[in-house]
Amino acid sequence: MTGSATRPRDRARGGLLRDLLIASRPVSWINTAFPFAAAYLLTTREVDATLVIGTLFFLVPYNLAMYGINDVFDYASDARNPRKGGAEGALLGPARHRATLIAAVVACVPFVVWLVLAGGPASWVVLAVSLFAVAAYSVPGLRFKEVPFLDSVTSSVHFVSPAVYGLALAGASVTPQLVALLVAFFAWGIASHAFGAVQDVVPDREGGIASIATVLGARRTVRFAIAMWTVAGALMLTTAWPGPLAAALAVPYVVAAWPFRRISDVDSGRANAGWRKFLWINYACGFVVTMLLIWYAALGA
């Protein structure tokens, strides 16, 4: 009797954990954890508890908060979007909304407390901006994701701020070359969000959601993304060796987006093919960046 009575509860718990996992976008975990870990490790040159805890925070809880909050407050439009319900975004029913928001807060709080105690005023400001951007993108009353151009800027902050936070937490010195690298990363983030928004032009307009792509139109948004990736590559040419080699990493992104430079709003959903390539390009380029960082670390040893 006891065993059979607990099985439905166990299944419900397992279903919730599965939904939370999907909502956190495991395919994107590395995109926020790696920038923090690389920035902190290359500055301190040592592995300590703060590196481990910060990396774990930006690996899972941060992504659960960022994407989970988005999935809760975007449910009405996501229900009309054929991309949702898998790796490209969970489709969380109303029954999961409260649990998702609670889980996001509970998962983040212990890590944030540790990181605040481990840092100082500069890192506190960066972490506050980062967490504010996570919430402001989706929560009612702010909804930066519905403010064209600010949507791409905020999305870029989601990925660049972990790196900036790692540098601030580690007490890195600010140099012109470091600023150029971060601005290049920021331009990459803007381009990536803009290109990703193209595939949702139709469902976003049907749902009454504004975005950089609904305002510029699919064709011009793709061209804007290509331009921003090009800017990112050009900025990397001004960084310290072997940083200029990373300028070439803009090429595969431009190549992936190039076939869609003339896409119409009606056919904008076809850009999903380019977006799927983008996800794999991220992993390939991430590997190259890792090799370059190891080379950089060896040069500075």
VEXTOR-565136 format. One record per residue: x, y, z of N, C-alpha, C, O in turn. Coordinates in steps of 0.05 Angstrom, whole numbers, padded with zeros to 5 digits, always signed. Example, Ala and Ser with C-alpha at 12.3 -4.5 7.8 and 13.67 -1.06 7.14 Angstrom:
+00264-00114+00156+00246-00090+00156+00264-00066+00156+00285-00066+00169
+00257-00045+00142+00273-00021+00143+00258+00001+00157+00268+00023+00161
//
This chain:
+00017-00024+00000+00000+00000+00000+00017+00025+00000+00013+00044-00016
+00037+00026+00018+00054+00049+00019+00070+00054-00007+00072+00076-00017
+00081+00032-00017+00096+00034-00042+00080+00044-00065+00088+00061-00080
+00055+00032-00068+00038+00040-00091+00028+00068-00087+00023+00082-00107
+00025+00077-00062+00015+00104-00058+00036+00125-00064+00029+00148-00071
+00061+00118-00062+00082+00137-00066+00091+00139-00096+00104+00158-00104
+00084+00119-00111+00093+00119-00139+00083+00142-00155+00098+00154-00170
+00057+00149-00154+00048+00173-00169+00062+00198-00161+00068+00215-00178
+00068+00201-00135+00082+00224-00126+00111+00225-00137+00121+00245-00145
+00123+00201-00137+00150+00199-00148+00151+00206-00178+00169+00219-00188
+00130+00196-00192+00128+00202-00220+00125+00232-00225+00136+00243-00243
+00108+00244-00208+00104+00273-00211+00129+00289-00205+00135+00308-00219
+00144+00279-00185+00169+00292-00178+00189+00289-00201+00203+00308-00209
+00190+00265-00213+00208+00260-00235+00200+00276-00259+00217+00286-00274
+00174+00279-00263+00165+00296-00286+00172+00325-00283+00179+00338-00302
+00171+00335-00258+00178+00363-00253+00208+00367-00257+00216+00386-00270
+00224+00348-00247+00253+00351-00251+00260+00350-00281+00278+00364-00290
+00247+00333-00295+00252+00331-00324+00244+00358-00338+00259+00367-00355
+00222+00369-00330+00213+00394-00342+00233+00417-00335+00239+00434-00352
+00242+00417-00310+00261+00438-00302+00288+00435-00317+00300+00454-00325
+00296+00410-00321+00320+00405-00337+00317+00415-00365+00335+00429-00375
+00295+00409-00378+00291+00419-00405+00289+00449-00406+00300+00462-00424
+00276+00461-00386+00273+00490-00384+00300+00504-00382+00303+00526-00391
+00319+00491-00369+00346+00503-00365+00363+00502-00390+00385+00514-00390
+00354+00489-00411+00369+00487-00437+00397+00476-00433+00417+00491-00436
+00400+00451-00427+00427+00439-00423+00446+00444-00446+00470+00446-00442
+00435+00446-00470+00452+00451-00494+00467+00478-00492+00487+00482-00505
+00456+00496-00475+00468+00523-00473+00483+00527-00447+00493+00549-00442
+00484+00508-00429+00497+00511-00403+00526+00522-00407+00534+00540-00392
+00540+00510-00425+00568+00517-00428+00572+00546-00437+00593+00557-00432
+00552+00558-00449+00554+00585-00460+00556+00606-00438+00566+00628-00443
+00548+00599-00414+00550+00618-00392+00571+00610-00371+00584+00627-00359
+00574+00584-00368+00594+00574-00348+00622+00578-00358+00640+00585-00343
+00627+00573-00384+00654+00575-00395+00665+00603-00393+00688+00606-00385
+00650+00624-00401+00661+00651-00399+00670+00659-00371+00691+00671-00367
+00653+00651-00351+00661+00657-00323+00686+00642-00316+00706+00654-00306
+00687+00616-00321+00709+00599-00312+00735+00608-00326+00756+00610-00313
+00734+00614-00352+00758+00623-00366+00768+00649-00356+00792+00652-00352
+00750+00668-00352+00758+00695-00342+00770+00693-00314+00791+00706-00309
+00758+00678-00297+00768+00676-00269+00794+00661-00268+00813+00670-00255
+00795+00639-00282+00819+00622-00281+00843+00636-00293+00866+00634-00283
+00840+00649-00316+00862+00662-00329+00872+00686-00313+00895+00695-00316
+00855+00697-00296+00863+00720-00279+00877+00710-00254+00899+00721-00247
+00866+00691-00240+00877+00681-00215+00899+00660-00219+00917+00658-00202
+00898+00646-00241+00917+00624-00247+00916+00602-00225+00936+00589-00220
+00892+00599-00213+00890+00577-00193+00861+00567-00192+00842+00582-00197
+00859+00542-00184+00832+00530-00180+00826+00531-00151+00839+00519-00134
+00804+00545-00144+00796+00547-00116+00766+00542-00114+00753+00538-00134
+00756+00544-00090+00727+00538-00085+00709+00558-00099+00688+00550-00109
+00718+00583-00101+00701+00603-00114+00699+00597-00144+00678+00602-00156
+00721+00588-00156+00719+00580-00184+00699+00558-00189+00683+00559-00207
+00701+00538-00172+00683+00515-00175+00654+00523-00170+00637+00516-00186
+00649+00537-00149+00621+00545-00142+00610+00565-00163+00587+00562-00171
+00627+00584-00172+00618+00602-00192+00612+00588-00218+00592+00595-00232
+00628+00569-00226+00624+00554-00251+00598+00538-00249+00583+00537-00268
+00594+00525-00226+00569+00509-00223+00545+00527-00224+00524+00520-00235
+00547+00551-00212+00525+00570-00212+00518+00578-00241+00494+00578-00248
+00538+00586-00256+00532+00595-00284+00527+00571-00303+00518+00576-00325
+00532+00547-00293+00526+00524-00309+00496+00516-00309+00484+00513-00330
+00485+00514-00284+00457+00505-00282+00438+00525-00270+00419+00533-00284
+00441+00534-00245+00421+00552-00233+00416+00577-00249+00393+00585-00253
+00438+00589-00259+00435+00614-00275+00418+00609-00300+00401+00625-00306
+00422+00586-00313+00407+00580-00337+00378+00572-00331+00360+00579-00346
+00374+00559-00308+00347+00552-00300+00332+00578-00295+00308+00580-00303
+00344+00598-00282+00331+00623-00277+00326+00638-00303+00304+00648-00307
+00346+00640-00320+00343+00655-00344+00322+00644-00363+00304+00658-00372
+00324+00618-00368+00306+00606-00387+00279+00597-00374+00258+00598-00387
+00280+00589-00349+00256+00581-00335+00236+00604-00332+00212+00601-00338
+00247+00627-00323+00230+00651-00321+00218+00658-00348+00195+00666-00350
+00235+00656-00369+00225+00662-00396+00203+00643-00404+00183+00652-00416
+00206+00618-00399+00186+00598-00407+00159+00602-00392+00138+00598-00404
+00161+00611-00367+00136+00616-00352+00121+00639-00364+00097+00637-00369
+00134+00661-00368+00120+00685-00377+00116+00687-00407+00102+00705-00417
+00128+00668-00422+00123+00667-00451+00105+00644-00459+00102+00638-00482
+00092+00632-00439+00076+00608-00445+00055+00613-00466+00052+00596-00484
+00041+00635-00465+00020+00640-00484+00030+00640-00513+00017+00629-00531
+00053+00653-00518+00063+00654-00545+00078+00629-00552+00077+00620-00575
+00091+00616-00532+00106+00591-00538+00087+00569-00546+00094+00552-00562
+00062+00570-00536+00043+00549-00543+00036+00549-00573+00027+00529-00584
+00041+00572-00586+00036+00574-00615+00061+00571-00632+00061+00573-00656
+00083+00566-00618+00109+00564-00632+00117+00535-00635+00122+00521-00615
+00119+00525-00660+00126+00497-00664+00154+00489-00654+00160+00465-00651
+00171+00508-00649+00199+00502-00640+00199+00494-00610+00218+00481-00602
+00179+00502-00596+00180+00498-00567+00171+00469-00559+00155+00457-00573
+00182+00461-00537+00175+00434-00527+00199+00415-00529+00195+00390-00527
+00223+00425-00533+00247+00408-00535+00272+00423-00528+00272+00440-00510
+00293+00417-00543+00319+00429-00537+00319+00460-00541+00335+00474-00529
+00301+00470-00558+00300+00498-00564+00281+00513-00546+00275+00536-00551
+00271+00500-00525+00254+00514-00506+00232+00496-00496+00218+00482-00511
+00229+00496-00469+00208+00480-00457+00181+00493-00462+00179+00517-00466
+00160+00476-00461+00133+00486-00462+00120+00479-00435+00108+00458-00432
+00124+00497-00416+00115+00491-00389+00086+00499-00385+00079+00522-00389
+00069+00479-00378+00041+00485-00374+00038+00502-00348+00055+00503-00331
+00015+00515-00346+00010+00532-00322+00014+00518-00296+00022+00531-00276
+00009+00492-00295+00013+00477-00270+00042+00476-00261+00047+00471-00237
+00061+00482-00279+00089+00481-00273+00100+00509-00267+00123+00511-00258
+00085+00530-00271+00096+00557-00270+00106+00564-00242+00129+00573-00239
+00090+00560-00222+00098+00567-00195+00122+00551-00186+00141+00562-00174
+00122+00525-00191+00144+00508-00183+00170+00516-00197+00191+00515-00185
+00168+00525-00222+00192+00533-00237+00204+00558-00226+00228+00560-00223
+00187+00578-00219+00197+00603-00208+00210+00598-00181+00231+00609-00174
+00197+00581-00164+00208+00575-00138+00235+00560-00141+00254+00566-00127
+00236+00541-00159+00260+00525-00163+00283+00543-00173+00306+00540-00164
+00277+00562-00190+00298+00580-00200+00310+00597-00177+00334+00600-00176
+00293+00607-00159+00303+00623-00137+00318+00606-00117+00340+00613-00109
+00307+00583-00110+00319+00565-00090+00346+00555-00100+00365+00553-00085
+00348+00549-00126+00373+00539-00137+00395+00561-00138+00419+00555-00135
+00387+00586-00141+00407+00608-00144+00417+00618-00117+00440+00625-00114
+00399+00620-00098+00405+00635-00073+00431+00625-00059+00448+00642-00052
+00435+00599-00054+00460+00591-00040+00485+00599-00055+00505+00607-00042
+00485+00597-00081+00508+00605-00097+00513+00635-00096+00536+00644-00093
+00491+00650-00098+00494+00679-00098+00505+00688-00071+00522+00707-00070
+00496+00676-00049+00505+00683-00022+00536+00679-00021+00550+00696-00012
+00545+00655-00030+00573+00649-00029+00589+00670-00046+00609+00680-00037
+00579+00675-00070+00594+00693-00088+00595+00721-00078+00615+00735-00081
+00574+00730-00065+00574+00757-00053+00594+00758-00031+00609+00778-00029
+00595+00738-00014+00614+00738+00009+00643+00736-00002+00661+00745+00011
+00646+00723-00025+00673+00719-00036+00684+00744-00051+00708+00746-00055
+00666+00762-00058+00674+00785-00074+00674+00811-00060+00673+00812-00035
+00675+00832-00076+00675+00859-00065+00656+00877-00081+00641+00866-00097
+00656+00903-00076+00636+00921-00088+00635+00919-00119+00613+00919-00130
+00658+00917-00132+00658+00916-00162+00643+00891-00171+00627+00892-00190
+00650+00868-00159+00637+00843-00168+00607+00843-00160+00591+00831-00174
+00600+00856-00138+00572+00857-00130+00556+00872-00151+00534+00863-00158
+00567+00894-00161+00553+00909-00181+00548+00893-00207+00526+00892-00218
+00569+00879-00215+00567+00863-00240+00547+00840-00236+00531+00836-00254
+00548+00827-00213+00530+00805-00208+00501+00815-00207+00483+00802-00217
+00497+00839-00195+00470+00850-00193+00460+00857-00221+00436+00852-00227
+00477+00868-00238+00468+00874-00265+00461+00849-00280+00442+00848-00295
+00478+00828-00277+00473+00803-00290+00447+00790-00282+00431+00782-00299
+00441+00790-00256+00416+00778-00247+00392+00795-00254+00371+00784-00260
+00396+00821-00254+00374+00839-00262+00367+00834-00292+00344+00833-00299
+00387+00830-00308+00383+00825-00337+00368+00799-00341+00351+00797-00359
+00375+00779-00325+00361+00753-00326+00331+00756-00322+00315+00745-00336
+00324+00771-00301+00296+00775-00294+00282+00795-00313+00260+00791-00323
+00296+00817-00319+00284+00839-00335+00277+00831-00363+00259+00842-00375
+00290+00811-00373+00285+00802-00401+00256+00791-00403+00244+00794-00425
+00245+00779-00382+00220+00765-00384+00198+00774-00366+00174+00772-00374
+00204+00784-00342+00183+00788-00322+00164+00811-00330+00173+00831-00341
+00138+00808-00325+00119+00829-00331+00127+00855-00317+00136+00855-00294
+00122+00878-00331+00129+00904-00320+00156+00913-00330+00161+00937-00331
+00173+00895-00339+00199+00902-00351+00199+00891-00380+00199+00907-00399
+00199+00865-00383+00197+00852-00409+00215+00864-00430+00206+00873-00451
+00241+00866-00424+00260+00877-00443+00260+00862-00469+00268+00873-00490
+00251+00837-00468+00251+00821-00493+00231+00832-00513+00232+00824-00537
+00212+00849-00504+00193+00861-00522+00200+00889-00529+00183+00904-00540
+00224+00898-00523+00234+00924-00531+00255+00920-00552+00278+00913-00546
+00248+00925-00578+00267+00920-00600+00294+00933-00595+00295+00956-00586
+00315+00919-00601+00343+00926-00597+00352+00922-00568+00373+00911-00563
+00335+00931-00549+00342+00926-00521+00340+00896-00516+00354+00885-00499
+00323+00882-00531+00322+00853-00528+00348+00839-00535+00357+00822-00520
+00361+00847-00557+00387+00836-00565+00409+00844-00545+00426+00828-00539
+00408+00869-00536+00428+00879-00517+00426+00863-00491+00446+00854-00481
+00402+00860-00481+00398+00845-00456+00407+00816-00459+00419+00805-00441
+00400+00804-00481+00408+00776-00485+00438+00773-00486+00449+00754-00475
+00451+00793-00498+00480+00792-00499+00492+00795-00470+00512+00782-00464
+00480+00812-00454+00488+00815-00426+00487+00788-00412+00504+00782-00395
+00467+00772-00418+00465+00746-00405+00490+00729-00409+00497+00714-00390
+00504+00731-00431+00527+00715-00437+00553+00728-00432+00573+00715-00425
+00554+00755-00434+00579+00770-00430+00583+00775-00400+00606+00774-00390
+00561+00779-00385+00564+00786-00357+00578+00765-00340+00592+00772-00321
+00574+00739-00345+00590+00719-00330+00620+00723-00333+00635+00719-00314
+00629+00730-00357+00657+00735-00362+00666+00760-00347+00687+00760-00334
+00650+00781-00349+00657+00806-00335+00657+00802-00305+00674+00812-00290
+00638+00786-00296+00637+00780-00267+00661+00764-00258+00673+00769-00237
+00670+00744-00274+00693+00729-00267+00718+00747-00265+00735+00743-00248
+00720+00766-00283+00743+00785-00283+00742+00803-00258+00762+00807-00245
+00718+00813-00252+00714+00830-00229+00719+00815-00203+00732+00826-00184
+00709+00791-00201+00713+00775-00177+00742+00768-00172+00751+00766-00150
+00757+00764-00194+00785+00757-00192+00803+00781-00190+00828+00778-00187
+00792+00806-00193+00808+00830-00191+00826+00835-00215+00849+00844-00212
+00816+00829-00239+00831+00833-00264+00836+00863-00269+00820+00880-00262
+00859+00868-00282+00865+00896-00290+00852+00901-00317+00852+00885-00335
+00840+00925-00319+00826+00932-00344+00846+00945-00363+00860+00964-00357
+00848+00933-00387+00866+00943-00408+00850+00947-00433+00828+00936-00436
+00860+00964-00452+00846+00968-00477+00840+00942-00492+00819+00939-00505
+00859+00924-00492+00856+00899-00506+00834+00882-00493+00819+00868-00507
+00832+00882-00466+00811+00867-00452+00784+00879-00459+00765+00864-00463
+00782+00905-00460+00757+00919-00467+00749+00911-00495+00726+00906-00500
+00768+00911-00514+00763+00903-00541+00752+00875-00543+00733+00869-00558
+00764+00857-00527+00754+00829-00527+00726+00827-00517+00709+00813-00528
+00720+00841-00495+00693+00840-00484+00672+00853-00502+00650+00843-00504
+00680+00875-00516+00661+00888-00535+00657+00869-00559+00634+00868-00569
+00677+00855-00567+00674+00835-00589+00654+00813-00580+00637+00805-00596
+00657+00804-00556+00639+00783-00545+00611+00794-00544+00592+00780-00550
+00608+00820-00536+00582+00833-00534+00569+00835-00562+00545+00830-00565
+00585+00842-00582+00575+00844-00610+00566+00816-00619+00545+00813-00633
+00582+00795-00612+00574+00768-00619+00547+00761-00607+00530+00749-00620
+00543+00768-00581+00518+00762-00568+00494+00776-00580+00473+00764-00583
+00498+00801-00588+00476+00816-00602+00469+00803-00628+00446+00799-00634
+00490+00795-00643+00485+00782-00669+00470+00756-00665+00452+00749-00680
+00479+00740-00646+00467+00714-00641+00437+00716-00633+00421+00701-00643
+00431+00735-00616+00403+00739-00609+00386+00748-00632+00364+00737-00637
+00397+00767-00647+00382+00778-00670+00376+00756-00691+00354+00754-00701
+00396+00740-00697+00392+00719-00716+00372+00698-00706+00356+00688-00721
+00374+00692-00680+00355+00673-00668+00326+00683-00669+00308+00667-00670
+00323+00710-00668+00296+00721-00668+00283+00720-00695+00258+00721-00697
+00298+00716-00716+00287+00716-00743+00267+00693-00747+00246+00697-00759
+00274+00670-00737+00257+00646-00740+00230+00649-00726+00211+00634-00732
+00227+00668-00708+00202+00672-00693+00186+00696-00701+00168+00704-00687
+00193+00708-00724+00178+00732-00733+00148+00727-00734+00133+00743-00724
+00140+00706-00747+00112+00700-00751+00098+00695-00725+00078+00708-00718
+00107+00675-00708+00093+00670-00683+00094+00694-00664+00075+00698-00648
+00116+00709-00664+00117+00733-00647+00097+00754-00655+00084+00766-00638
+00094+00758-00681+00074+00778-00690+00046+00768-00684+00029+00784-00676
+00041+00742-00688+00015+00731-00681+00008+00734-00652-00015+00737-00644
+00029+00732-00635+00025+00734-00606+00027+00762-00596+00025+00767-00572
+00031+00782-00614+00033+00810-00606+00058+00817-00592+00059+00835-00576
+00080+00801-00597+00106+00806-00584+00124+00821-00603+00128+00812-00626
+00135+00843-00594+00154+00858-00610+00182+00847-00605+00189+00837-00584
+00199+00849-00626+00227+00841-00623+00243+00856-00644+00232+00869-00662
+00269+00853-00643+00286+00866-00663+00279+00856-00691+00280+00871-00710
+00271+00831-00693+00264+00819-00719+00237+00828-00729+00233+00831-00753
+00218+00831-00711+00191+00840-00720+00192+00869-00729+00175+00877-00745
+00210+00884-00718+00213+00913-00726+00229+00916-00751+00220+00930-00770
+00252+00903-00752+00269+00906-00776+00260+00889-00799+00265+00895-00822
+00246+00867-00793+00238+00848-00813+00260+00827-00815+00283+00832-00808
+00253+00804-00826+00272+00781-00826+00297+00787-00842+00319+00782-00832
+00294+00798-00866+00317+00802-00883+00337+00821-00870+00361+00815-00869
+00328+00844-00861+00346+00864-00850+00358+00854-00823+00381+00862-00816
+00344+00838-00808+00354+00828-00783+00378+00809-00788+00398+00809-00774
+00374+00791-00808+00396+00773-00815+00421+00789-00823+00443+00783-00815
+00417+00810-00839+00440+00826-00848+00452+00841-00824+00477+00845-00823
+00436+00850-00806+00446+00863-00782+00463+00843-00766+00485+00851-00756
+00454+00818-00763+00469+00798-00748+00496+00793-00762+00516+00791-00748
+00496+00791-00788+00521+00786-00803+00540+00810-00798+00564+00805-00794
+00529+00834-00798+00546+00858-00793+00558+00857-00765+00582+00864-00762
+00543+00849-00745+00553+00849-00718+00573+00827-00714+00593+00830-00699
+00570+00804-00727+00590+00783-00725+00616+00792-00738+00638+00786-00729
+00613+00807-00760+00637+00818-00773+00651+00838-00755+00676+00838-00754
+00636+00855-00741+00648+00874-00722+00663+00859-00700+00685+00866-00692
+00651+00837-00690+00663+00822-00669+00690+00811-00679+00710+00812-00664
+00691+00800-00703+00715+00790-00714+00736+00812-00717+00760+00807-00711
+00728+00835-00727+00747+00857-00731+00759+00866-00704+00783+00872-00703
+00743+00867-00683+00753+00876-00657+00773+00856-00646+00792+00864-00632
+00770+00830-00652+00789+00811-00642+00817+00815-00654+00837+00806-00643
+00819+00828-00677+00844+00834-00690+00861+00853-00673+00885+00855-00677
+00848+00867-00655+00862+00887-00639+00871+00876-00612+00883+00891-00596
+00866+00851-00606+00873+00839-00580+00901+00827-00581+00913+00825-00602
+00910+00820-00557+00937+00808-00555+00939+00780-00567+00919+00766-00568
+00962+00774-00577+00966+00747-00589+00963+00725-00568+00973+00728-00546
+00949+00703-00575+00939+00695-00601+00910+00704-00607+00896+00691-00623
+00900+00725-00593+00872+00734-00596+00864+00739-00625+00842+00731-00633
+00882+00752-00642+00874+00757-00670+00866+00733-00685+00850+00735-00705
+00876+00709-00678+00868+00685-00691+00838+00679-00688+00826+00667-00705
+00827+00689-00665+00799+00684-00660+00781+00701-00679+00757+00696-00680
+00792+00720-00693+00776+00735-00712+00764+00717-00733+00742+00723-00743
+00778+00696-00740+00768+00677-00760+00743+00662-00751+00729+00652-00767
+00738+00662-00725+00715+00648-00714+00689+00661-00722+00667+00649-00720
+00690+00686-00731+00666+00700-00740+00656+00688-00767+00633+00690-00773
+00675+00676-00782+00668+00667-00809+00647+00645-00809+00628+00648-00825
+00648+00624-00793+00627+00604-00794+00599+00614-00787+00579+00605-00798
+00598+00634-00770+00572+00646-00763+00561+00661-00787+00537+00659-00793
+00578+00676-00800+00569+00691-00824+00561+00672-00846+00541+00676-00860
+00576+00650-00849+00569+00630-00870+00542+00617-00864+00527+00613-00882
+00537+00612-00838+00511+00599-00831+00488+00618-00836+00466+00608-00844
+00492+00643-00832+00470+00663-00835+00467+00673-00864+00445+00681-00872
+00488+00671-00879+00489+00683-00906+00466+00674-00925+00455+00690-00939
+00459+00648-00925+00438+00639-00943+00410+00651-00937+00392+00650-00954
+00408+00664-00914+00382+00675-00906+00381+00705-00908+00362+00718-00897
+00401+00717-00920+00403+00746-00922+00380+00759-00938+00375+00783-00936
+00367+00743-00954+00344+00753-00971+00318+00741-00962+00298+00744-00976
+00317+00728-00939+00293+00714-00931+00270+00734-00926+00274+00756-00916
+00246+00726-00932+00222+00742-00928+00211+00737-00900+00217+00717-00888
+00194+00755-00891+00181+00752-00865+00163+00727-00866+00162+00712-00846
+00150+00722-00888+00132+00699-00890+00147+00673-00887+00138+00653-00875
+00171+00672-00899+00188+00647-00898+00208+00648-00876+00226+00631-00876
+00206+00666-00857+00226+00669-00836+00231+00644-00819+00252+00641-00808
+00211+00627-00818+00214+00602-00803+00236+00584-00814+00247+00568-00799
+00243+00588-00839+00265+00572-00851+00292+00579-00839+00310+00563-00841
+00294+00602-00826+00319+00609-00813+00326+00590-00790+00349+00590-00780
+00307+00573-00781+00312+00554-00760+00334+00535-00769+00349+00525-00752
+00337+00529-00795+00358+00512-00804+00385+00524-00799+00404+00510-00791
+00387+00550-00803+00412+00564-00797+00417+00565-00767+00440+00563-00758
+00396+00568-00751+00398+00569-00722+00408+00543-00711+00424+00542-00692
+00399+00521-00723+00408+00495-00713+00438+00491-00719+00452+00479-00704
+00447+00501-00742+00475+00500-00748+00491+00518-00728+00513+00511-00720
+00479+00540-00721+00491+00559-00702+00497+00545-00676+00519+00549-00664
+00479+00528-00666+00483+00514-00641+00508+00496-00642+00523+00495-00623
+00512+00483-00664+00535+00465-00667+00560+00481-00672+00582+00474-00663
+00558+00504-00686+00581+00521-00690+00592+00531-00664+00616+00533-00660
+00573+00537-00645+00582+00546-00619+00601+00526-00605+00621+00534-00593
+00594+00500-00608+00611+00480-00595+00639+00478-00609+00659+00477-00596
+00639+00479-00636+00664+00478-00650+00681+00502-00644+00705+00499-00639
+00669+00526-00645+00684+00550-00639+00693+00551-00610+00715+00561-00603
+00676+00540-00592+00684+00539-00564+00709+00522-00560+00726+00529-00543
+00711+00501-00575+00735+00484-00573+00760+00500-00582+00781+00499-00569
+00757+00514-00604+00780+00530-00614+00787+00552-00594+00811+00556-00589
+00767+00565-00582+00773+00585-00562+00788+00573-00538+00806+00586-00528
+00779+00549-00530+00793+00536-00508+00823+00531-00515+00840+00536-00498
+00828+00522-00539+00856+00518-00547+00872+00544-00547+00895+00545-00538
+00859+00566-00556+00872+00592-00557+00878+00602-00528+00899+00614-00523
+00859+00597-00510+00863+00605-00483+00885+00590-00469+00901+00601-00454
+00887+00564-00476+00909+00548-00465+00936+00559-00475+00955+00561-00461
+00936+00566-00501+00960+00577-00513+00968+00603-00499+00991+00609-00493
+00947+00620-00495+00951+00646-00482+00962+00642-00454+00981+00656-00446
+00951+00623-00440+00960+00618-00412+00989+00608-00413+01005+00616-00395
+00996+00592-00432+01023+00581-00434+01043+00604-00440+01065+00604-00429
+01035+00623-00457+01052+00646-00463+01057+00663-00439+01079+00675-00436
+01037+00665-00421+01039+00682-00398+01051+00668-00374+01056+00681-00353
+01056+00642-00376+01066+00627-00353+01096+00634-00347+01107+00623-00329
//
